[in-house]
Amino acid sequence: MNISEYKDVLVFIEQRDGKIEKVSKELVCKGREIANTLGSKCKGALLIDEVNDDLNELFHWGLDELYVVKHKSLGEFMTEPYAKAVTHICKEHKPEVVFFGATSIGRDLAPRVSSRMDTGLTADCTSLAVDEETNNLMMTRPAFGGNIMATIICPEHRPQMTTIRPGVMAMLNKDESRKALITEVEVPFTNADSNIEILEVVKHGHEQVKIEDASVLISAGRGIGGPDKLNLLGDLASKLNGEVSSSRAVVDAGWTNKAQQVGQTGTTVRPDLYFACGISGAIQHLAGMEESEFIVAINKDETAPIFDTADLSIVGDLNAVIPELIKILPNREK
Amino acid sequence: MNIVVCIKQVPDTNEVKLDPKTGTLIRDGVPSIINPDDKAGLEAALVLKDRFDAKVTVLTMGPPQADKALREALAMGADDAILLTDRAFAGADTWATSMTLAAAIRKIDYDLIIAGRQAIDGDTAQVGPQIAEKLELPQVSYVKELDRDGDHLFITREFEDRMHKIKLKMPCLITTLAELNEPRYMSVAGIMDAYREKEVTTWTRADIVIDDAALGLKGSPTRVKKSFTKAVKAPGKKYDVDAAQAAQIILDNLKEKYII
C-alpha cells in the first residue's frame, strides 16, 4: 500500500428522512481542524434518496467538498448499498482519514467499509489528534467500561477510520461566507445490493428528546426511589429549561426509556449543567457525563462515588432538597 | 437449520471498582462471564432450536480459560462448542479477530450466524459486521425481535429514533441486543452433560485456513499506542446541611456559573 497516495479527511454525513444529523456537523468541525493540521481538505459523503435539508450549513462548518450519492435504495439505512457507496468513494478518492458518527448507523456501516478496504477501525473515539512526527491520526477512546483511555493508531494502512461519539466534538468556527461545492457521484448499484427488505419503519414519537442536545439535564438514578419521583425531576427540568435523563439502572427498571440513558452503553452527554439525583456513579455512568460543564449531585449516601466527580455535592434527601430548590428558582423566561 | 453463535468471555465490568487514590481499576477477583449481548444471541439460537430443531454451535476465540464460557453455553443447551485458541491469535484487533473467526466459520455448516452487538470490555461492536463482510453475508445489527419462516428471518432492529421491521434470507448474520430476551439458566442435567457427555473441540492455528499475515497482533492494522487512566479530578465542595440551605447553595452556584 502506497500510503502517500491517500490524502484529505472524509466525513460520512448521516441523514435520516433527508435531514442531516447533528453529529455529522460536529464531525465536519473536527474534520476541518484535522485537515488544517495535515494541510489537506475536508470532504463529506452524503448518501441520500431525496435531500430535505439545507446542505450549505455543512460548508459553513468547514466542508470543502461534498460527494452526494443519490439513489432510491439510500433513503432508509441498509448496510449493503451504504457500504458499497462509501467504499466506492474511498477507492475513487483515497482519503487519508474517514470519520463516521458512532451512531447505530455509523457503528453498523463503518466495520463493513473498513473490512472491505482492509484497514483498521477505531470505535467510539472521544478525542483526536495528529502525531507531529508521523502525521498519523491518534484516536483516543474509552475502554473497559470507560475508565481506561486507549490511544489507537493505524500506522501502515489507509484510510485511518474511526467512529466518533455524538456530543463530544465541539462545534466551532462557523463561517457563512464559505462556498458550497457539491459533486454528484454515480455508484453502480444492482438489485442484489438490496439484500434485506425493510417491511416497515416505526418511528418513535417526538416526545423522545435527544438528551445529547440538552444544555441542562436532570438525571435520575435508582436512588430516587420509584418512577413516581420522575415528576419531581421533570418539574425541576422544566424550571431550568432542561430535560430528564437517567442511569442505566433506571432504564433497566423500566422507569425511563433507553433514549434517556446516559453512560457507556447509553448516550454521552456534556450539558452545561448535569444534575445527578440519586445516582451512585458507576464508572460506566461517569464515562457518559463527566465532561459536563457543571455537575451537581444529590445523594443520601455520603460515600457515593458520584461525589468524587461532582463539582457540587449535596448529601441529603432529594425529595426534600428538590422541592425547596424549585420553590426558590426564578421562573424561566418564555 | 444450523446456527453458529459467536460468544466472548469477558470480565464482568459491572463488578469492577476503582481505586479512589490512583483512579485505576481493581481487577482482582472480578468474575468472568459470557458477554451479555452474546448470551442473548445464544438464547435466541436456543429458542430457534426448541421450535425448529436447529443445531446450535457456539464458537469463541480466546485463551484456554474460555472453555468455561463454552461449558456454560453447552449446559444451557448448545449442541457443539469450539474453542479457537493459539498464541498466534493473541493481540488481535477487531479486523484480525474477524478474519480468524470467519476462517473458522467457513469450516462449519451454517444458515445463521449470531453475534452479540458488542462486548462490555471493548465496546467496539465491530467483530459481528466484520465477520459478515469476510463471509460476504447480509447482516442486520441490533436485533430486538426475531422470528423465522422457512429460509427467511423476520427481524425488528432498533435504532436511536426508529425501528426497522426487516425480512431477510438466510444465510445471514445478525447481532443481538441483551434486551432481546432473558437467557435461560443452566439446568442441573445440562451442567452434567456439559462436563460429561459433551465435548469442547479445540482448534488451533493449524486447523484453519488463513494467511499468517492476518493473525494476531502482527496482522492487526490498529495498534494501541498508549493507554492511560484519566486524571483524577479534584472533587468539588460537599455539603451536608438541611434541605432549605442545600437548595440555597445550589441556587447560588447556578447563578455564579451563569446557568440561571
Chai-1 contact restraints between the chains, C-beta under 6 A:
chainA,res_idxA,chainB,res_idxB,connection_type,confidence,min_distance_angstrom,max_distance_angstrom,comment,restraint_id
A,T79,B,Q139,contact,1.0,0.0,6.0,A-B,restraint_1
A,S104,B,F159,contact,1.0,0.0,6.0,A-B,restraint_2
A,S104,B,E160,contact,1.0,0.0,6.0,A-B,restraint_3
A,R107,B,A125,contact,1.0,0.0,6.0,A-B,restraint_4
A,D108,B,S141,contact,1.0,0.0,6.0,A-B,restraint_5
A,P111,B,Q126,contact,1.0,0.0,6.0,A-B,restraint_6
A,P111,B,P129,contact,1.0,0.0,6.0,A-B,restraint_7
A,P111,B,Q130,contact,1.0,0.0,6.0,A-B,restraint_8
A,R112,B,P129,contact,1.0,0.0,6.0,A-B,restraint_9
A,R112,B,E133,contact,1.0,0.0,6.0,A-B,restraint_10
A,S115,B,Q130,contact,1.0,0.0,6.0,A-B,restraint_11
A,S115,B,E133,contact,1.0,0.0,6.0,A-B,restraint_12
A,R116,B,E133,contact,1.0,0.0,6.0,A-B,restraint_13
A,T119,B,P221,contact,1.0,0.0,6.0,A-B,restraint_14
A,G120,B,W95,contact,1.0,0.0,6.0,A-B,restraint_15
A,G120,B,P221,contact,1.0,0.0,6.0,A-B,restraint_16
A,G120,B,T222,contact,1.0,0.0,6.0,A-B,restraint_17
A,L121,B,Q126,contact,1.0,0.0,6.0,A-B,restraint_18
A,A123,B,T124,contact,1.0,0.0,6.0,A-B,restraint_19
A,A123,B,Q126,contact,1.0,0.0,6.0,A-B,restraint_20
A,F144,B,D121,contact,1.0,0.0,6.0,A-B,restraint_21
A,G145,B,T13,contact,1.0,0.0,6.0,A-B,restraint_22
A,N147,B,L25,contact,1.0,0.0,6.0,A-B,restraint_23
A,I148,B,S227,contact,1.0,0.0,6.0,A-B,restraint_24
A,M149,B,F228,contact,1.0,0.0,6.0,A-B,restraint_25
A,M149,B,K230,contact,1.0,0.0,6.0,A-B,restraint_26
A,A150,B,V224,contact,1.0,0.0,6.0,A-B,restraint_27
A,A150,B,S227,contact,1.0,0.0,6.0,A-B,restraint_28
A,T151,B,K225,contact,1.0,0.0,6.0,A-B,restraint_29
A,T151,B,K226,contact,1.0,0.0,6.0,A-B,restraint_30
A,I152,B,T222,contact,1.0,0.0,6.0,A-B,restraint_31
A,I153,B,R223,contact,1.0,0.0,6.0,A-B,restraint_32
A,I153,B,K225,contact,1.0,0.0,6.0,A-B,restraint_33
A,C154,B,P221,contact,1.0,0.0,6.0,A-B,restraint_34
A,C154,B,T222,contact,1.0,0.0,6.0,A-B,restraint_35
A,H157,B,P221,contact,1.0,0.0,6.0,A-B,restraint_36
A,N195,B,P138,contact,1.0,0.0,6.0,A-B,restraint_37
A,I196,B,P138,contact,1.0,0.0,6.0,A-B,restraint_38
A,I196,B,I166,contact,1.0,0.0,6.0,A-B,restraint_39
A,I196,B,L168,contact,1.0,0.0,6.0,A-B,restraint_40
A,E197,B,K167,contact,1.0,0.0,6.0,A-B,restraint_41
A,I198,B,H164,contact,1.0,0.0,6.0,A-B,restraint_42
A,I198,B,I166,contact,1.0,0.0,6.0,A-B,restraint_43
A,L199,B,K165,contact,1.0,0.0,6.0,A-B,restraint_44
A,L199,B,K167,contact,1.0,0.0,6.0,A-B,restraint_45
A,E200,B,K165,contact,1.0,0.0,6.0,A-B,restraint_46
A,V201,B,R162,contact,1.0,0.0,6.0,A-B,restraint_47
A,V201,B,H164,contact,1.0,0.0,6.0,A-B,restraint_48
A,V202,B,M163,contact,1.0,0.0,6.0,A-B,restraint_49
A,K203,B,R162,contact,1.0,0.0,6.0,A-B,restraint_50
A,H204,B,D161,contact,1.0,0.0,6.0,A-B,restraint_51
A,D272,B,I259,contact,1.0,0.0,6.0,A-B,restraint_52
A,L273,B,I259,contact,1.0,0.0,6.0,A-B,restraint_53
A,F294,B,K257,contact,1.0,0.0,6.0,A-B,restraint_54
A,F307,B,K238,contact,1.0,0.0,6.0,A-B,restraint_55
A,D308,B,P235,contact,1.0,0.0,6.0,A-B,restraint_56
A,A310,B,G236,contact,1.0,0.0,6.0,A-B,restraint_57
A,D311,B,G236,contact,1.0,0.0,6.0,A-B,restraint_58
A,L312,B,G236,contact,1.0,0.0,6.0,A-B,restraint_59
A,L312,B,N253,contact,1.0,0.0,6.0,A-B,restraint_60
A,S313,B,K238,contact,1.0,0.0,6.0,A-B,restraint_61
A,I314,B,Y239,contact,1.0,0.0,6.0,A-B,restraint_62
A,I314,B,A246,contact,1.0,0.0,6.0,A-B,restraint_63
A,V315,B,D240,contact,1.0,0.0,6.0,A-B,restraint_64
A,G316,B,A246,contact,1.0,0.0,6.0,A-B,restraint_65
A,A320,B,A243,contact,1.0,0.0,6.0,A-B,restraint_66
A,V321,B,A243,contact,1.0,0.0,6.0,A-B,restraint_67
A,V321,B,A246,contact,1.0,0.0,6.0,A-B,restraint_68
A,V321,B,A247,contact,1.0,0.0,6.0,A-B,restraint_69
A,E324,B,A243,contact,1.0,0.0,6.0,A-B,restraint_70
A,E324,B,A244,contact,1.0,0.0,6.0,A-B,restraint_71
A,E324,B,A247,contact,1.0,0.0,6.0,A-B,restraint_72
A,L325,B,A247,contact,1.0,0.0,6.0,A-B,restraint_73
A,L325,B,I250,contact,1.0,0.0,6.0,A-B,restraint_74
A,I328,B,A247,contact,1.0,0.0,6.0,A-B,restraint_75
A,I328,B,L251,contact,1.0,0.0,6.0,A-B,restraint_76
